[in-house]
Amino acid sequence: MKNLNSVLRLIKTKTREFEKSPTLRFKDFIKPNWRPLSDKLNFIGVYLIYENKNKLIYVGHAGKGKHFLKYRIADLFHDDPFKHTLTKKLLTKIKHFKNIGELRKFYLERCYFRVVKVDNVRNARILEDVLISLLKPRYNEE
């Protein structure tokens, strides 16, 4: 029961943090060569991606090894090989975009994201799973 209470407390605390977190623009975290800025998002966490600030399209987590949020966000912009599940889905499975250039433009001009820091990858995975189950983001489901 102790573990269940700690998970419930994690979910409650972190969802509150998400509600208060700022809306971020990808262009403020990505260099022109599609690499992450080195001084930002250097932590384990969960991220939510929105189209037009209000339409949730994806929930993910980062932190396995030293692959912090900054690297996972930058992964969205790489296509050789595909490093991010959402990018791969939008270009190959769903074919929502013709090429990586169109997709990068979409991310930079129409998408926003929010993040919350967590203590470890296990908690990031738990929070990600709960948010996907509750919020049903469009591209996590497809």
C-alpha angles and dihedrals in degrees: 000000000000091000092049091052092050091051092049090049090050092051093047095046096044096045088055089050090051091052090055097039120110123251108249133203120225092224089065092060104036129075121222089260089058093251122129123261105254099224100053136073094009095160146078113269155125125266135197121204120208132191111221092356095283111051110082110216106164144014122198143157137219137194110091106143106332094326095124126181093275091063095043092052090049089050088070089070098051124093106170097092104359106249100180129058094220093052091049092049094049094048104036114014103035094020091210090152131038097220145356091266092062091045093049089051090051091051093046099042106030108023134079133178142204128205140195126196120232132186100242145000093259091060091044090055093047093050092045092052093048093048092048091050094048102036100033098209113210099242098039088062098049 
